[in-house]
């Protein structure tokens, strides 16, 4: 597998580029944060995956709100095409290669045990925003069984064309899942529970978007 190879200078430059890039392409960036507790160490973020924008949104969220030493997975093919991403904390995963997959999961565990944060797409690949079921793989469950005192947070991303030329971006950072809710579950049962929680949170976010209910969101898209 290809491990992350962070470069502070590149991180500094990409942070500023990404912030302006997102604010240019989205009319509003609405964020709802359901926890006030620090999430910048030993936290596994599980994010639904429906768009090319998702990885840039994650980077923006971490820079603006979480402020952690963050790492994320990308398919091996993508990293080989764009090795630059390793410099901002991305490492490879290949679900078609069992050895590679296990190495990536073990690397994730090691990062978390060293108080980093890890961001993953449990769906494995881009799916349509409205596709149900979400279809989670079991990687998050594997990680949750290996890391003690792990915090697991669901992040929901929803894109919406509304009253302006540019789309709006909606994000909900959910509350950490209670460990007792899954501690005694098998890996298969954990995966289903994680998927059910993610589906429910994403559907609730969708209803807020439809109702144009912005009162619980902070707008990070306007200067």
SEDO-321729 format. One line per field, with one value per residue: residue number from 1; x, z, y of N, C-alpha, C, O, CB in turn. Coordinates in pm, whole numbers, plus 50000, padded with zeros to 5 digits. Each point is the difference from the previous one (the first is absolute). Glycine has a CB too. Example, Ala and Ser with C-alpha at 12.3 -4.5 7.8 and 13.67 -1.06 7.14 Angstrom:
BEGIN
k = [1:2]
nx = [51319:50154]
nz = [50780:49803]
ny = [49431:50222]
cax = [49911:50082]
caz = [50000:50006]
cay = [50119:50119]
cx = [50090:49923]
cz = [50000:50073]
cy = [50120:50109]
ox = [50104:50051]
oz = [50066:50017]
oy = [49998:50111]
cbx = [49707:50067]
cbz = [50059:49768]
cby = [49885:49826]
# end
This chain:
BEGIN
k = [1:2:3:4:5:6:7:8:9:10:11:12:13:14:15:16:17:18:19:20:21:22:23:24:25:26:27:28:29:30:31:32:33:34:35:36:37:38:39:40:41:42:43:44:45:46:47:48:49:50:51:52:53:54:55:56:57:58:59:60:61:62:63:64:65:66:67:68:69:70:71:72:73:74:75:76:77:78:79:80:81:82:83:84:85:86:87:88:89:90:91:92:93:94:95:96:97:98:99:100:101:102:103:104:105:106:107:108:109:110:111:112:113:114:115:116:117:118:119:120:121:122:123:124:125:126:127:128:129:130:131:132:133:134:135:136:137:138:139:140:141:142:143:144:145:146:147:148:149:150:151:152:153:154:155:156:157:158:159:160:161:162:163:164:165:166:167:168:169:170:171:172:173:174:175:176:177:178:179:180:181:182:183:184:185:186:187:188:189:190:191:192:193:194:195:196:197:198:199:200:201:202:203:204:205:206:207:208:209:210:211:212:213:214:215:216:217:218:219:220:221:222:223]
nx = [50083:50120:50086:49834:50271:49836:50149:49945:50001:49742:49841:50031:49876:49748:49895:49969:49872:49765:49901:49956:49861:49750:49949:49982:49766:49784:49801:50112:50274:49678:50247:49726:50277:49771:50287:50029:50203:50266:49887:50353:50000:49908:49800:49961:49911:49785:50022:49703:50221:49770:50309:50267:49917:50102:50286:49902:49811:50249:50162:49769:49978:50300:49997:49751:50040:50250:50222:50090:50289:49742:50123:49791:50035:50112:49883:50312:49877:50035:50302:50081:49869:50145:50343:49834:49868:50294:49979:49715:50093:49998:50088:49924:49720:50081:49666:50216:50200:49843:50272:49858:49796:50218:50161:49741:49943:50293:49994:49739:50143:50236:49814:49862:50266:50085:49688:49924:49716:49996:49821:49874:49832:49864:49964:50317:49938:49883:49728:49851:50055:49796:50215:49764:50163:50182:50051:50138:50238:49978:50194:49828:50027:50315:50011:49816:50209:50258:49899:50002:49783:49824:49869:49816:49972:49751:50183:49667:50179:49686:50139:49740:50019:49895:49962:50287:50052:50066:49846:49916:50269:49746:50276:49783:50316:49773:50041:50292:49808:49919:50307:49701:49944:50222:50088:49856:50054:50127:50200:49689:49914:50205:49874:49709:50085:50137:49741:49807:50174:50005:49687:49940:50195:49885:49699:50071:50140:49738:49831:50201:49962:49689:49997:50214:50102:50246:49904:50259:50205:50238:49920:50313:49859:50061:50314]
nz = [50000:49846:50343:49956:49860:50248:49789:50303:49697:49926:50257:49912:49720:50081:50212:49770:49782:50186:50071:49702:49914:50180:49935:49677:50038:50221:49920:50269:50085:50158:50223:50140:50211:50103:50168:50158:49965:49889:49722:50080:50082:49817:49709:49831:49832:49928:49734:49900:49769:49844:49878:49856:50290:50168:49997:50034:50251:50157:49969:50126:50261:50072:49971:50191:50253:50061:50027:49895:49929:49731:49917:49756:49919:49727:49885:50054:49773:50170:50064:49695:49918:50235:50100:50081:50196:50138:50075:50176:50183:49716:50138:49733:50095:49776:50122:49794:50267:50241:50010:49972:50231:50216:49933:50054:50283:50110:49919:50177:50252:49978:49995:50266:50163:49940:50140:49649:50003:49836:49801:49954:49753:50256:49669:49986:49843:50018:50147:49802:50245:49981:50058:50220:49963:49981:49901:50338:49824:50270:49958:50245:50116:49983:50173:50231:50062:50048:50217:50336:49968:49681:50053:49789:49884:49816:49820:49901:49733:49949:49703:50047:49672:50234:49842:49805:49706:50244:50049:50261:50064:50196:50183:50186:50151:50065:50283:49969:49866:50320:49963:50067:49669:49977:50306:49866:49656:49919:49886:49939:50229:49918:49716:50108:50194:49769:49823:50221:50045:49695:49962:50226:49891:49704:50092:50180:49748:49827:50208:49995:49687:50010:50203:49811:50318:49955:50325:49981:49790:50148:49695:50011:49742:50137:49973]
ny = [49879:50237:50026:50258:50101:50232:50191:50175:50098:49837:50095:50299:49956:49834:50220:50203:49810:49918:50292:50075:49726:50036:50302:49937:49784:50134:50255:49889:49846:49928:49915:49859:50014:49750:50111:50285:49719:50151:49855:50050:49658:49743:50114:49713:50297:49739:50226:49871:49946:50229:50103:49925:50132:49730:50118:50301:49925:49886:50265:50173:49832:50037:50315:50051:49809:49843:50213:49659:49998:49976:49719:50018:49704:50129:49714:49914:50181:50262:49955:49946:50287:50161:49883:50277:49783:49944:50319:49947:49701:49791:49713:49868:49902:49773:49936:49831:49931:49779:50164:50275:49940:49955:50268:50174:49876:50047:50310:50039:49889:50206:50254:49922:49951:50319:50128:49945:50104:49721:50211:49681:50089:49770:50037:49886:50260:50280:49869:50202:50211:49753:49730:49902:49707:50248:49697:50021:49853:49862:50295:50074:49705:50004:50257:49887:49753:50209:50231:49912:50233:49944:50302:49800:50325:49856:50222:50009:50106:50124:50096:50208:50085:50239:50214:49939:49952:49813:49719:50134:49836:49873:49940:49824:50033:49729:50083:49861:49766:50014:49837:49910:49997:49751:49862:49753:50063:49719:50201:49974:50198:50231:50011:50048:50236:50162:49985:50112:50258:50073:49987:50202:50222:50001:50044:50256:50139:49964:50164:50250:50016:50015:50242:50197:49840:50265:49929:49798:50203:50151:50124:49828:50194:50296:50096]
cax = [49917:50070:49972:50002:50133:49961:50097:49936:49989:49891:49876:49970:49952:49875:49895:49953:49937:49875:49901:49950:49941:49866:49915:49971:49911:49874:49941:50007:50050:49932:50052:49938:50089:49918:50078:50092:50120:50112:50001:50125:50089:49947:49863:49974:49887:49940:49938:49935:50082:49914:50049:50142:50028:49999:50132:50033:49913:50061:50117:49946:49942:50107:50072:49915:49930:50060:50138:50076:50100:49903:50041:49885:50025:49964:50029:50139:50010:49994:50125:50107:49980:50019:50080:49996:49910:50073:50063:49902:49952:49920:50068:49927:49925:49957:49912:50014:50124:49979:50120:50002:49889:50036:50107:49938:49923:50097:50059:49897:50002:50122:49983:49906:50066:50094:49917:49962:49863:49992:49875:49981:49873:49965:49939:50109:50008:49890:49866:49906:49962:49871:50000:49983:50082:50130:50090:50128:50095:50023:50127:49983:49978:50131:50077:49939:50033:50145:50047:49933:49961:49978:49877:49950:49910:49942:49992:49909:50018:49888:50013:49865:49977:49884:49952:50112:50073:50090:49933:50030:50061:49954:50079:49964:50095:49913:50058:50072:49918:50025:50065:49916:49902:50055:50115:49982:49955:50094:50042:49889:49895:50051:49993:49860:49962:50062:49928:49867:50017:50037:49883:49905:50052:49997:49860:49957:50061:49923:49874:50033:50026:49872:49922:50080:50015:50140:50022:50098:50124:50085:50040:50144:50026:49998:50111]
caz = [50000:49995:50122:49992:50013:50016:49982:50064:49908:49907:50079:50019:49874:49956:50090:49952:49870:50013:50063:49897:49892:50040:50015:49865:49926:50071:50045:50146:50059:50129:50085:50129:50084:50112:50121:50037:50055:49905:49917:49925:50028:50008:49952:49867:49935:49891:49914:49879:49885:49882:49908:49988:50096:50140:50064:50025:50110:50122:50031:50047:50134:50097:50015:50060:50123:50079:50023:50045:49911:49934:49892:49933:49899:49860:49923:49954:49864:50008:50056:49901:49898:50062:50121:50083:50115:50114:50071:50089:50099:49941:49978:49902:50032:49882:50051:49916:50042:50143:50074:50001:50085:50140:50033:50015:50125:50111:50002:50061:50143:50056:50004:50108:50128:50023:50022:49879:49958:49871:49930:49902:49931:50017:49878:49916:49876:49980:49971:49987:50129:50045:49997:50124:50119:49976:49965:50068:50018:50142:50046:50123:50111:50030:50073:50131:50087:50026:50064:50126:50025:49869:49979:49864:49966:49866:49932:49885:49903:49907:49902:49960:49915:50056:49944:49944:49892:50059:50097:50141:50061:50137:50072:50140:50081:50101:50132:50005:50030:50133:49986:50049:49897:49907:50061:50003:49869:49906:49898:49906:50067:50015:49868:49974:50090:49949:49879:50039:50060:49894:49915:50074:50010:49866:49964:50079:49937:49877:50036:50034:49873:49932:50077:50008:50143:50018:50132:50080:49923:49986:49859:49984:49861:49973:50065]
cay = [50121:50128:50074:50146:50061:50140:50109:50116:50112:49969:50009:50142:50055:49937:50048:50131:49980:49925:50087:50092:49920:49960:50117:50050:49910:49980:50126:49993:49875:49992:49894:49975:49921:49951:49977:50108:49938:49992:49879:50011:49888:49863:50000:49945:50068:49923:50101:49948:50035:50013:50102:50032:50107:49953:50005:50141:50040:49945:50082:50128:49977:49981:50127:50102:49962:49892:50044:49883:49942:49912:49910:49941:49898:50020:49880:49993:50053:50145:50053:49982:50104:50131:49976:50121:49986:49943:50111:50064:49904:49893:49872:49919:49879:49924:49894:49881:49933:49975:50038:50146:50044:49978:50094:50133:50000:49999:50134:50086:49971:50057:50145:50032:49970:50112:50119:50070:49971:49931:50024:49894:49985:49858:49947:49951:50075:50096:49951:50111:50056:49946:49853:49926:50028:50061:49892:50016:49891:49970:50055:50079:49907:49942:50102:50023:49886:49998:50123:50029:50140:50062:50075:49981:50109:49997:50130:49994:50107:50008:50107:50040:50117:50068:50126:50074:49935:49901:49912:50009:49882:49978:49900:49976:49922:49939:49973:49872:49883:49946:49868:49891:49967:49902:49931:49855:49955:49941:50097:50017:50076:50138:50064:50033:50109:50122:50040:50050:50133:50093:50020:50083:50136:50058:50026:50116:50117:50024:50065:50140:50070:50017:50098:50123:50025:50035:50060:49926:49996:50119:50015:50019:50030:50144:50072]
cx = [50087:49961:50001:50141:49981:50117:49934:49984:49886:49866:49957:49941:49867:49883:49941:49933:49862:49888:49937:49926:49857:49906:49965:49893:49866:49948:50005:50060:49945:50052:49923:50091:49926:50081:50093:50130:50111:49997:50133:50102:49921:49852:49994:49875:49952:49911:49931:50071:49915:50058:50151:50041:50028:50135:50041:49914:50057:50120:49957:49944:50110:50073:49918:49951:50077:50143:50087:50112:49929:50061:49875:50042:49962:50036:50141:50017:50003:50130:50115:49988:50032:50078:50007:49919:50069:50059:49902:49932:49916:50086:49909:49923:49958:49919:50007:50122:49995:50122:50008:49893:50036:50111:49942:49922:50093:50071:49903:49998:50121:49990:49911:50062:50106:49927:49981:49849:50005:49860:49983:49862:49960:49930:50105:50020:49881:49869:49909:49952:49872:49994:49985:49985:50136:50106:50139:50085:50034:50129:49989:49979:50130:50082:49946:50029:50146:50050:49920:49974:49985:49868:49961:49894:49952:49997:49914:50021:49885:50016:49862:50002:49873:49969:50109:50068:50089:49923:50034:50057:49955:50080:49948:50107:49920:50069:50078:49906:50036:50059:49912:49896:50051:50108:49989:49953:50113:50039:49887:49890:50042:49985:49857:49954:50058:49926:49862:50009:50031:49882:49900:50046:49995:49857:49944:50057:49924:49869:50022:50021:49869:49916:50069:50013:50148:50036:50106:50136:50076:50047:50149:50035:50005:50113:49947]
cz = [50000:50123:49973:50024:50011:49985:50050:49906:49901:50071:50019:49873:49958:50088:49949:49863:50015:50061:49897:49889:50034:50010:49864:49931:50068:50051:50153:50040:50142:50078:50132:50079:50126:50123:50023:50057:49895:49924:49926:50031:50004:49960:49858:49945:49882:49918:49882:49878:49873:49894:50002:50105:50141:50070:50032:50114:50134:50042:50058:50141:50105:50028:50078:50140:50084:50041:50059:49903:49925:49885:49936:49893:49861:49925:49943:49862:50001:50051:49902:49888:50055:50132:50094:50128:50121:50086:50094:50092:49946:49981:49922:50064:49869:50048:49915:50036:50151:50084:50013:50094:50147:50044:50024:50131:50121:50012:50063:50151:50066:50011:50117:50137:50034:50001:49877:49980:49862:49944:49891:49936:50010:49880:49900:49873:49990:49967:49985:50138:50056:50002:50141:49965:49963:49964:50059:49990:50149:50056:50129:50121:50042:50085:50141:50098:50044:50081:50128:50014:49869:49999:49852:49972:49856:49946:49875:49911:49900:49910:49946:49910:50050:49926:49930:49890:50053:50100:50143:50048:50145:50063:50142:50063:50117:50135:49997:50035:50139:49988:50045:49897:49906:50060:49994:49867:49924:49897:49901:50061:50021:49868:49969:50090:49952:49877:50033:50059:49893:49910:50067:50006:49864:49959:50079:49942:49873:50031:50041:49873:49929:50068:50007:50145:50030:50142:50083:49931:50014:49855:49993:49858:49965:50076:50106]
cy = [50125:50083:50150:50051:50151:50096:50128:50118:49978:50006:50144:50060:49943:50045:50131:49990:49936:50085:50093:49925:49960:50120:50063:49916:49972:50134:50010:49865:49994:49880:49995:49908:49958:49963:50116:49945:50000:49867:49988:49891:49869:49993:49945:50068:49916:50094:49932:50057:50005:50093:50011:50103:49948:50013:50143:50056:49951:50085:50134:49988:49987:50130:50102:49963:49899:50034:49889:49968:49889:49921:49940:49901:50048:49872:50007:50062:50153:50060:49985:50104:50138:49984:50119:49980:49937:50111:50071:49897:49886:49876:49908:49885:49936:49881:49874:49918:49983:50042:50152:50055:49988:50096:50140:50010:50002:50135:50099:49982:50065:50152:50041:49975:50105:50134:50089:49984:49936:50020:49895:50011:49852:49938:49951:50078:50093:49928:50121:50042:49938:49848:49943:49852:50059:49895:50015:49872:49989:50061:50079:49910:49933:50098:50018:49888:50001:50119:50026:50150:50078:50076:49984:50106:49985:50143:49982:50121:49996:50122:50035:50124:50068:50130:50081:49920:49888:49913:50038:49867:49993:49886:49987:49912:49945:49984:49869:49886:49947:49859:49884:49956:49891:49910:49848:49943:49929:50106:50027:50086:50146:50076:50042:50115:50133:50052:50056:50140:50105:50032:50093:50146:50071:50035:50118:50129:50037:50073:50146:50082:50029:50109:50136:50048:50022:50041:49928:49991:50133:50004:50033:50043:50147:50068:50097]
ox = [50119:49885:50056:50078:50031:50113:49899:49900:49924:49901:49882:49899:49912:49888:49877:49899:49903:49885:49878:49900:49910:49886:49897:49917:49908:50076:50038:49981:50055:50005:49985:50031:49967:49944:50059:50091:49972:49975:50008:50114:49887:49919:50078:49891:50078:49907:50058:50056:49961:49940:50066:50116:50058:50007:50062:50046:50000:50014:50059:50026:49991:50036:50056:49987:50025:50037:50060:50009:49996:50092:49896:50113:49906:50097:50045:50098:50077:50046:50088:50101:50053:49942:50036:50034:49956:50017:50042:49898:49930:50118:49879:50033:49970:50056:49949:50018:50018:49983:50027:50025:49978:49998:50042:50007:49974:50030:50042:49994:49988:50041:50033:49979:50041:50059:49982:49935:50090:49900:50088:49907:50048:49994:49968:50114:49903:49997:50031:49977:49987:49896:50070:49937:50044:50090:50098:49949:49959:50037:50085:50049:50026:50057:50077:49997:50037:50109:49877:50074:50038:49899:50083:49902:50080:49959:50028:50006:49968:50022:49918:50061:49895:49959:49977:49976:50011:49904:50098:49966:50014:50022:49974:50020:49960:50121:49966:49913:50117:49939:50006:49943:49921:50050:50100:49963:50118:49939:49979:49945:49918:49955:49977:49927:49930:49977:49958:49918:49946:49980:49946:49920:49965:49977:49920:49933:49976:49963:49916:49958:49978:49936:49943:49986:50076:50115:50061:50089:49942:50039:50042:50117:50043:50025:50078]
oz = [50029:50012:49902:50072:49907:50042:49944:50008:49971:49944:49987:50005:49953:49951:49996:49975:49939:49958:49994:49947:49916:49954:49986:49926:49937:50051:50055:49931:50092:49949:50068:49955:50084:50095:49907:50034:49880:50060:49897:49955:50049:50068:49913:50056:49912:50053:49936:50005:49946:49894:50099:50041:50082:50114:50104:50078:50098:50118:50097:50085:50108:50114:50081:50086:50119:50116:50107:49891:50046:49932:50065:49951:49984:50033:49957:49976:49926:49949:49992:49943:49929:50107:50116:50105:50113:50121:50087:50062:50077:49965:49989:50108:49903:50048:50040:49950:50074:50108:50108:50076:50078:50112:50091:50069:50097:50111:50076:50074:50108:50101:50074:50093:50115:49975:50011:50075:49920:50069:49916:50057:49922:49988:49907:49959:50075:49915:50052:50088:50122:50028:50093:49899:49886:49921:49926:50011:50080:50113:50088:50109:50119:50103:50095:50121:50094:50056:49996:49946:49991:50051:49911:50073:49909:50070:49915:50048:49946:50048:49972:50034:50009:49884:49962:49983:49940:50061:50026:49947:50075:49938:50068:49960:50090:50010:49923:50086:50039:49937:49943:50011:49935:49933:49980:49991:50020:49993:49959:49933:49988:49997:49948:49954:49999:49986:49942:49969:50004:49959:49937:49981:49992:49940:49948:49997:49973:49929:49971:49992:49953:49933:50054:50031:50014:50028:50088:50047:50021:49944:50038:49966:49891:50116:50065]
oy = [49994:50043:50048:49939:50074:49974:50043:50072:50093:50048:50032:50071:50073:50015:50015:50065:50045:49991:50013:50048:50013:49993:50066:50053:49949:50082:50103:49900:50059:49888:50102:49890:50084:49944:50054:50076:49994:49894:49934:50007:49995:49936:50040:49986:49967:50061:49912:50110:49897:50017:49967:50003:50072:50046:50026:50083:50074:50033:50048:50085:50058:50029:50074:50087:50024:49982:50015:50057:49885:50045:49986:50004:50079:49932:50106:50071:50062:50102:50086:50042:50086:50016:49986:50055:50021:49982:50076:50030:49933:50010:50024:49950:50068:49901:49895:49889:50096:50057:50053:50094:50093:50051:50071:50102:50071:50045:50088:50098:50059:50058:50093:50078:50012:50105:50121:49928:50029:49983:49982:50058:49919:49878:49927:50023:49988:49912:50107:49917:49984:49943:50041:49968:49991:50027:50015:49889:50084:49970:49987:50030:49983:49962:50011:50020:49929:49994:50012:50083:50117:49951:50017:50012:49982:50093:49915:50113:49894:50111:49911:50102:49936:49995:50115:49880:49893:50046:50070:49894:50097:49896:50100:49885:50074:50020:49911:50014:49999:49913:49891:49892:49931:49910:49931:49883:50030:50106:50114:50088:50091:50114:50109:50088:50101:50120:50100:50087:50110:50114:50091:50091:50117:50104:50077:50103:50118:50093:50085:50115:50112:50081:50095:50118:49904:50035:50061:49929:50107:49897:50109:50012:50036:49969:50069]
cbx = [49700:50123:50046:49682:50081:49705:50212:50195:50323:50254:50181:50288:50323:50242:50237:50285:50324:50250:50248:50289:50318:50212:50207:50318:50296:49993:49812:49817:50159:49789:50242:49734:50236:49897:49926:49714:49888:50163:49742:49846:50266:50247:49868:50215:50009:50100:50116:49722:50240:49867:49721:49874:49799:49814:50002:50019:49799:49909:50071:49921:49811:49989:50062:49945:49764:49819:49854:49787:50204:49730:50324:49759:50055:49941:49711:49933:49803:49711:49831:49908:49770:49843:50096:49990:49855:50036:50113:50065:50077:49735:50254:50141:49948:50147:49900:49867:50114:49865:50091:50061:49860:49936:50121:49977:49841:50002:50092:49869:49892:50090:49996:49831:49917:50123:50097:50295:49817:50273:49925:50249:50001:49988:49839:49842:50223:50168:50008:49952:50123:50000:50075:49954:49839:49847:49774:49944:50136:49838:49983:49853:49741:49937:49974:49823:49786:49914:50191:50037:50082:50234:49974:50147:50038:49901:50201:49825:50285:49827:50316:49851:50219:50096:49853:50057:49985:50293:49905:49851:50187:49745:50228:49732:50243:49762:49846:50297:49865:49871:50210:50090:49992:49899:49925:49985:49717:49962:50260:50108:50004:50209:50219:50030:50061:50245:50166:50008:50136:50253:50088:50014:50184:50229:50051:50053:50249:50138:49994:50146:50246:50070:49963:49938:49718:49886:49703:49723:49952:50037:49724:49922:49852:49725:50059]
cbz = [50093:49734:50233:50007:49959:50107:49856:50207:50052:49921:50131:50162:49982:49965:50196:50155:49957:50068:50223:50105:50025:50170:50239:50059:49971:50015:49743:50094:49765:49953:49826:49950:49826:49738:50060:50011:50273:50089:50076:50040:50081:50113:50235:50004:50160:50084:50133:50115:50163:50253:49933:49714:49780:49821:49774:49680:49747:49818:49719:49679:49787:49810:49704:49684:49762:49764:49927:50222:50108:50132:50051:50095:50189:49981:49988:50160:49989:50088:50238:50109:49965:49786:49752:49688:49727:49743:49719:49763:50077:49919:50223:49725:50320:49816:50049:49868:49731:49833:49810:49688:49745:49866:49772:49682:49788:49857:49717:49717:49851:49802:49677:49756:49846:49916:50221:49821:50217:50002:50132:50071:49917:50252:50128:50134:49813:50007:50076:49685:49810:49883:49701:50217:50232:50237:49868:50145:49686:49851:49678:49755:49800:49681:49688:49765:49791:49733:49780:50159:50231:49838:50276:49935:50255:49986:50173:50088:50081:50118:49966:50180:49789:50337:50216:50237:49931:49908:49806:50087:49769:50002:49790:49988:49843:49809:50190:49982:49714:50159:50091:50220:50079:49887:50170:50249:49975:50041:50065:49964:50125:50180:49974:49978:50192:50103:49930:50073:50208:50048:49963:50155:50197:50000:49998:50209:50123:49969:50101:50224:50028:49997:50080:49737:50042:49736:49906:50051:49817:50302:49900:50210:50062:49846:49723]
cby = [49882:49952:49767:50072:49738:49949:49842:49852:49949:49808:49757:49945:49961:49787:49873:50043:49932:49800:49976:50108:49902:49813:49975:50033:49950:49684:49899:50254:49940:50220:49922:50140:50037:49974:49699:50073:49863:50256:50080:50234:50158:50017:50156:49790:50261:49724:50258:49869:49997:49941:50155:49948:50077:49797:49766:49945:49918:49735:49839:49977:49829:49734:49880:49975:50020:49853:50217:49854:50173:50116:49962:50203:49745:50320:49867:49722:49736:49880:49859:49712:49774:50070:49855:50081:49958:49813:49953:50148:50251:50160:50003:50109:50028:50172:50281:50234:50003:49753:49740:49907:49838:49707:49793:49918:49805:49708:49859:49888:49724:49752:49917:49865:49744:49761:49872:50035:50164:49844:50267:49794:50276:50168:50228:49758:49825:50260:49675:50002:50227:50262:49963:50233:49822:50157:49959:50277:49951:49820:50021:50156:49977:49905:50105:50108:49940:49883:50084:49716:49874:49866:50150:49738:50170:49701:50157:49757:50097:49772:50012:49802:49955:49904:49887:50236:50320:50110:49747:50278:49915:50187:49952:50137:50069:49862:50215:50108:49943:50226:50223:50194:50302:50251:50263:50137:50159:49662:49808:49689:49699:49809:49756:49675:49736:49803:49724:49677:49781:49797:49682:49708:49810:49765:49681:49752:49818:49702:49693:49809:49774:49677:49718:49945:49956:50034:50013:49940:49730:50096:49969:49818:49753:50024:49911]
# end
